[in-house]
Amino acid sequence: MKRNSKAAVTTVIDGHTMIISLFGDIDHHSAKRLRGEIDNNLFTNRPKRAVLDMSDVEFMDSAGLGLILGRISCAEKIGCRLTLLSPSPQVMRILDLAGAGRLIEIKQS
């Protein structure tokens, strides 16, 4: 079965919180573009808190993990607290293997 590899990102500002929703597969083909869009939104809006909504991401490889870990660093530079929301079981497995839960708060909705 072929996956929908078209990845996208949308951003909504709610007070001091930025909600960044990711869609599609996050792999080496999409990570660089998504990283640029997310960083641009973080540095432009400088929220106090950012939520990375992963509920519509079904597949993520090591490039996706790098995207998340890099955004933690990016958020810290501007004094923003980043939280992951609702990663799928497949994505959560990669996060667990990398020990990402020690670096970022992960919530299930």
C-alpha positions as a Python dict, from the first residue, in 0.01 Angstrom:
ca = {
    (1, 'M'): (0, 0, 0),
    (2, 'K'): (139, 338, -100),
    (3, 'R'): (151, 606, 170),
    (4, 'N'): (45, 967, 110),
    (5, 'S'): (390, 1123, 122),
    (6, 'K'): (272, 1481, 69),
    (7, 'A'): (366, 1649, 394),
    (8, 'A'): (228, 1985, 502),
    (9, 'V'): (225, 2216, 800),
    (10, 'T'): (-35, 2466, 921),
    (11, 'T'): (8, 2715, 1202),
    (12, 'V'): (-253, 2883, 1423),
    (13, 'I'): (-179, 3143, 1690),
    (14, 'D'): (-397, 3137, 2002),
    (15, 'G'): (-282, 3405, 2245),
    (16, 'H'): (75, 3319, 2347),
    (17, 'T'): (47, 2965, 2206),
    (18, 'M'): (132, 2857, 1854),
    (19, 'I'): (-29, 2536, 1734),
    (20, 'I'): (174, 2375, 1457),
    (21, 'S'): (-9, 2089, 1286),
    (22, 'L'): (184, 1845, 1071),
    (23, 'F'): (20, 1630, 803),
    (24, 'G'): (144, 1341, 590),
    (25, 'D'): (473, 1155, 608),
    (26, 'I'): (782, 1317, 756),
    (27, 'D'): (1085, 1173, 581),
    (28, 'H'): (1404, 1293, 418),
    (29, 'H'): (1200, 1426, 123),
    (30, 'S'): (984, 1658, 333),
    (31, 'A'): (1179, 1733, 652),
    (32, 'K'): (1392, 2020, 518),
    (33, 'R'): (1091, 2210, 380),
    (34, 'L'): (884, 2154, 694),
    (35, 'R'): (1176, 2259, 914),
    (36, 'G'): (1204, 2588, 724),
    (37, 'E'): (831, 2661, 754),
    (38, 'I'): (821, 2582, 1126),
    (39, 'D'): (1136, 2783, 1204),
    (40, 'N'): (1008, 3081, 1008),
    (41, 'N'): (683, 3077, 1206),
    (42, 'L'): (863, 3037, 1540),
    (43, 'F'): (1111, 3319, 1478),
    (44, 'T'): (850, 3551, 1326),
    (45, 'N'): (583, 3506, 1596),
    (46, 'R'): (803, 3421, 1899),
    (47, 'P'): (535, 3239, 2101),
    (48, 'K'): (582, 3155, 2468),
    (49, 'R'): (450, 2805, 2400),
    (50, 'A'): (431, 2592, 2086),
    (51, 'V'): (238, 2270, 2038),
    (52, 'L'): (350, 2040, 1760),
    (53, 'D'): (34, 1844, 1671),
    (54, 'M'): (143, 1509, 1527),
    (55, 'S'): (-204, 1349, 1515),
    (56, 'D'): (-211, 1342, 1133),
    (57, 'V'): (141, 1203, 1085),
    (58, 'E'): (132, 829, 1011),
    (59, 'F'): (496, 777, 917),
    (60, 'M'): (819, 937, 1034),
    (61, 'D'): (1178, 827, 979),
    (62, 'S'): (1504, 953, 1131),
    (63, 'A'): (1474, 1280, 935),
    (64, 'G'): (1144, 1342, 1114),
    (65, 'L'): (1309, 1272, 1447),
    (66, 'G'): (1579, 1522, 1356),
    (67, 'L'): (1311, 1774, 1264),
    (68, 'I'): (1153, 1743, 1609),
    (69, 'L'): (1479, 1750, 1804),
    (70, 'G'): (1597, 2053, 1609),
    (71, 'R'): (1273, 2239, 1679),
    (72, 'I'): (1328, 2184, 2052),
    (73, 'S'): (1655, 2373, 2022),
    (74, 'C'): (1500, 2639, 1801),
    (75, 'A'): (1216, 2697, 2048),
    (76, 'E'): (1457, 2720, 2341),
    (77, 'K'): (1653, 2994, 2161),
    (78, 'I'): (1347, 3219, 2165),
    (79, 'G'): (1229, 3122, 2514),
    (80, 'C'): (947, 2903, 2389),
    (81, 'R'): (833, 2575, 2546),
    (82, 'L'): (758, 2307, 2286),
    (83, 'T'): (517, 2017, 2342),
    (84, 'L'): (433, 1725, 2112),
    (85, 'L'): (67, 1634, 2084),
    (86, 'S'): (-85, 1299, 1984),
    (87, 'P'): (189, 1114, 1798),
    (88, 'S'): (63, 792, 1639),
    (89, 'P'): (183, 459, 1784),
    (90, 'Q'): (432, 424, 1496),
    (91, 'V'): (575, 773, 1553),
    (92, 'M'): (574, 722, 1930),
    (93, 'R'): (786, 410, 1886),
    (94, 'I'): (1058, 613, 1713),
    (95, 'L'): (1036, 884, 1981),
    (96, 'D'): (1065, 620, 2256),
    (97, 'L'): (1364, 452, 2091),
    (98, 'A'): (1540, 791, 2075),
    (99, 'G'): (1451, 880, 2435),
    (100, 'A'): (1277, 1197, 2316),
    (101, 'G'): (1047, 1193, 2620),
    (102, 'R'): (1341, 1311, 2830),
    (103, 'L'): (1379, 1618, 2610),
    (104, 'I'): (1024, 1719, 2527),
    (105, 'E'): (680, 1686, 2683),
    (106, 'I'): (464, 1442, 2487),
    (107, 'K'): (87, 1449, 2540),
    (108, 'Q'): (-186, 1227, 2402),
    (109, 'S'): (-522, 1396, 2335),
}
